[in-house]
Amino acid sequence: MKLKLATLALCVLGFVAPALAAVETGKPAKNFTLKDTSGKEVSLADYKGKFVVLEWYNPDCPFVKKHYDSANMQKLQAEYTKKGIVWLSINSSAPGKQGYYSPAEYEKIAEAKKTAPTALLLDHEGKVGRLYNAKTTPEIFIINPEGTLIYQGGIDNKPTTDQADIATATNYVRSALDAAEAGKPVPVGTTKPYGCSVKY
Amino acid sequence: MMLPNSVKLCLRLFLIAMLMFLGTLSMAHAQIYKGKVLVTPKLVADTAAVEAGKPFRIGLLLKMAPGWHTYWKFPGDSGTPTRIQWTLPAGFTIGELQWPVPSKHTDLGDIDTYVYHDEVLLFATVTPPKELPAGPLKFRAKADWLVCEQLCVPGKSELNLELLVGAAGSGPDSPTFESFAKQIPATAPPSFETKWTATDQQVTLTIPNWKSDTEAAFFFPNPPLDAVIGHPKIEVKGADLVVTIPLFEGGTKPKMIPGVLKAGNQGWEIGQNEVSTISPPPSATPARAPQAFSIFTALAFGFLGGLILNLMPCVLPVISLKIFSFVRQSGESRQRVFRMGLAFSAGMFAWFLGLAVVLLVLRSTGIEITWAQQFQSPWFNIGISVLIFLFALNLFGVYEITLPGAATTKLAGTPHEGYAGAFFQGVFATILGTPCTAPYLGTTLAFALAQPPLVLLAVFAAIALGMSAPYLILCSNPAWMRFLPKPGPWMEHLKQCMGFLLLGTLLWFVWIVGRQAGTDAIVFLGALLLLSGLAAWIYGTFLTPVASDVTRAFGTGAFVGTLALLAVTTVFFRPPPAEKEAQNFAGKLEAALSTNRIVFVDFTADWCISCKVNKRVAINQPEVQTAFDGKNVLFLEADWTNGDPDITKILKQHGRAGVPLYLIFPVDRSIPPVVLPEILTPKIVLDALHQAEAQAITQNLNPPTDPS
């Protein structure tokens, strides 16, 4: 009997394991813990019960600059954090690669650009980036209060570095959060992320 | 003559200054980042001069610094493709951009991109007009790209190329074109077979009997915008080459993903032209029907569409006839009226089911089938015209159709409409109705045409039922007919008046025939009408059941003679088929889409009344025209009057079996076109234009994920 149960458990695990290997929309989001620029530890689990936006960030990537130089990103961050949504920017640049800075330098950039996330988390080993299979900056993941991943992909539908495109683009962060907050299904759960490669 | 030294010096300095200036000019386009030249773009052509009507190639040559790369049309995990917007001299058209086979580049973190290193030429074929003005021609390309090494830098440039008009011949850049042309994947169907299988998790391409001696193969995917894919995995399994492409949850689930297969130095476009088999997933679970349409919805829409067909402008004359015959029947026995109604409905069913059978037979022979395509044949239209004319003469009282069973009642002096007459009226009303693809019917038909025979028959039966429902209901309870006016001598006048209405319909067919086959065809049709009219008159005047035997004998002779004359005219005097002007719609559309303008495509046909009505009440309205001008919309007409395989293909792609179809392509061609409904109002057109302009089309094809 015990043997049978063990076999069954193994079988179930065997099926579940590959599914867990990929980050799937509609599945529970994986937990992680990272330090922010002030050295404080932040876990995804801390924010259970709230919507969480993960934004892969590299201040020197032209696609990221498109959204920060136009203040589009700051506006989104301010608007949704005001509504009680948690916004975590994550930098996965390896030491020496583009976008890698010291915590103090990040804070200086944040001040200059008036960025407004809940926190900027440092993932220079690329652990969380690989856990979420993040490939580009800016890449977005949205997690609902139950801890389910409800969106992953690009920030909008215009994969360019041209600021002028922002006005006519469909912003997927907005469409996903607005729908989910209103209790409606997210219109598009997965899109192709665009931008620079994450500098692992 | 000796120049003073000072003048010489001046000249020399001037020359040096000129050269320096020219030098900076050619460098002006280079993309410089932190003092380093990353990309040098150049606009080049493969001809020394432009010759009228002689196509040549024009391209953007990007030279990249060592270690840096630009991107293919599908960039892979990150990056963005190079884009080019052409501005050409008037009358020139340009084809699709050709992308050489890229190479795969992998960054840390399992990031795969499809890129070009060192140097790449992206080119297209330009077709000059038949006549060229003298003087140099200016070609302009607005290009933007992303160039990356470890980091990425966007670049853009506006490039000009001036070419002289003259004899075409190879130019200084022709060798570059030759070497890059070799790297363009073959678009002709490959010699090997391709098989696609798809599940919700992955799409698999299998190429049986793959030559194992070829070098490592790779597949560069170019997925539809709304599908999110993982990295293709390439394996050799036995004799087969198997490409597996994972699909991400939340994106659409395509049945196949086009792309470029590369092996050794060769590349092939896969999923474009070749005959490939798409098989259902081999899993044991029954495939969920991905159709937006269930059979029951199709039946319901078919019924509704059939009902609405009664109101279409082409059917109305016949319908008024039917109402008239109901009036005449209102005094008759209930049973007879009901049977007449049944006969009329049976006519409708006969036509629709007959059409379904014909379509099935055609389909089994592999012929592309579409709705109302019978109107594409001038012969069909000529035949219908003769039929309409004869019908009108009948209404005018030139002749009566007497059927054996009804002959006795005829003699008794009460003119009765026979069951056969009612039946053919049913057939007739339906034939006239087909060119009006009523709302709902468009998608329903496209759905039905792609279904197994029984479903197709059922859908057509539903349409027939919908169309005949009002009559069946009226006939089943003739008591309701007392709401209709009482019969009387006014009916004869009404009948004749209806005859004129039918002649109006005839006029419309004459116009179509003229458009299709020219003036000769109109005169030919007129001759046919004259002779068939004569035959009808002889029949009606001399061959009545009450005529004497002598009259009948002479009458029969004259009648047969006229029919023979009719046959001779048809066979020997038929006009030569009008030369169909090659429309090359695919080329026209491509040229239109290569501009930087919103493109509105109107799929129409001369015999399509809904199209004509839409054009008048919506498209040609001043407010719509003003909006078209204001937004610099390029208007393109796709004329399906005589049929056209290019147009048929596009109609099918948008799930339509026939015209009308209206598409608005936004300036950003990567966004799918806005599809307008089949019945237009100015507001619908304007709203769709705004939508195309805002380009904010959220595609919602995939089932939304449940956030809970």
Boltz contact constraints between the chains, C-beta under 6 A:
constraints:
  - contact:
      token1: [A, 24]
      token2: [B, 249]
      max_distance: 6.0
  - contact:
      token1: [A, 25]
      token2: [B, 249]
      max_distance: 6.0
  - contact:
      token1: [A, 25]
      token2: [B, 250]
      max_distance: 6.0
  - contact:
      token1: [A, 25]
      token2: [B, 705]
      max_distance: 6.0
  - contact:
      token1: [A, 26]
      token2: [B, 249]
      max_distance: 6.0
  - contact:
      token1: [A, 26]
      token2: [B, 705]
      max_distance: 6.0
  - contact:
      token1: [A, 62]
      token2: [B, 152]
      max_distance: 6.0
  - contact:
      token1: [A, 62]
      token2: [B, 154]
      max_distance: 6.0
  - contact:
      token1: [A, 98]
      token2: [B, 151]
      max_distance: 6.0
  - contact:
      token1: [A, 135]
      token2: [B, 77]
      max_distance: 6.0
  - contact:
      token1: [A, 135]
      token2: [B, 78]
      max_distance: 6.0
  - contact:
      token1: [A, 135]
      token2: [B, 111]
      max_distance: 6.0
  - contact:
      token1: [A, 136]
      token2: [B, 78]
      max_distance: 6.0
  - contact:
      token1: [A, 144]
      token2: [B, 707]
      max_distance: 6.0
  - contact:
      token1: [A, 150]
      token2: [B, 707]
      max_distance: 6.0
  - contact:
      token1: [A, 159]
      token2: [B, 80]
      max_distance: 6.0
  - contact:
      token1: [A, 161]
      token2: [B, 154]
      max_distance: 6.0
  - contact:
      token1: [A, 168]
      token2: [B, 695]
      max_distance: 6.0
  - contact:
      token1: [A, 170]
      token2: [B, 696]
      max_distance: 6.0
  - contact:
      token1: [A, 170]
      token2: [B, 698]
      max_distance: 6.0
  - contact:
      token1: [A, 180]
      token2: [B, 707]
      max_distance: 6.0
  - contact:
      token1: [A, 185]
      token2: [B, 704]
      max_distance: 6.0
  - contact:
      token1: [A, 185]
      token2: [B, 706]
      max_distance: 6.0
  - contact:
      token1: [A, 186]
      token2: [B, 704]
      max_distance: 6.0
  - contact:
      token1: [A, 186]
      token2: [B, 705]
      max_distance: 6.0
  - contact:
      token1: [A, 187]
      token2: [B, 698]
      max_distance: 6.0
  - contact:
      token1: [A, 187]
      token2: [B, 700]
      max_distance: 6.0
  - contact:
      token1: [A, 189]
      token2: [B, 250]
      max_distance: 6.0
  - contact:
      token1: [A, 189]
      token2: [B, 705]
      max_distance: 6.0
  - contact:
      token1: [A, 190]
      token2: [B, 228]
      max_distance: 6.0
  - contact:
      token1: [A, 190]
      token2: [B, 248]
      max_distance: 6.0
  - contact:
      token1: [A, 190]
      token2: [B, 250]
      max_distance: 6.0
  - contact:
      token1: [A, 190]
      token2: [B, 251]
      max_distance: 6.0
  - contact:
      token1: [A, 192]
      token2: [B, 228]
      max_distance: 6.0
  - contact:
      token1: [A, 195]
      token2: [B, 78]
      max_distance: 6.0
  - contact:
      token1: [A, 196]
      token2: [B, 78]
      max_distance: 6.0
  - contact:
      token1: [A, 196]
      token2: [B, 152]
      max_distance: 6.0
  - contact:
      token1: [A, 197]
      token2: [B, 78]
      max_distance: 6.0
  - contact:
      token1: [A, 197]
      token2: [B, 107]
      max_distance: 6.0
  - contact:
      token1: [A, 197]
      token2: [B, 111]
      max_distance: 6.0
  - contact:
      token1: [A, 198]
      token2: [B, 109]
      max_distance: 6.0
  - contact:
      token1: [A, 200]
      token2: [B, 108]
      max_distance: 6.0
  - contact:
      token1: [A, 200]
      token2: [B, 109]
      max_distance: 6.0
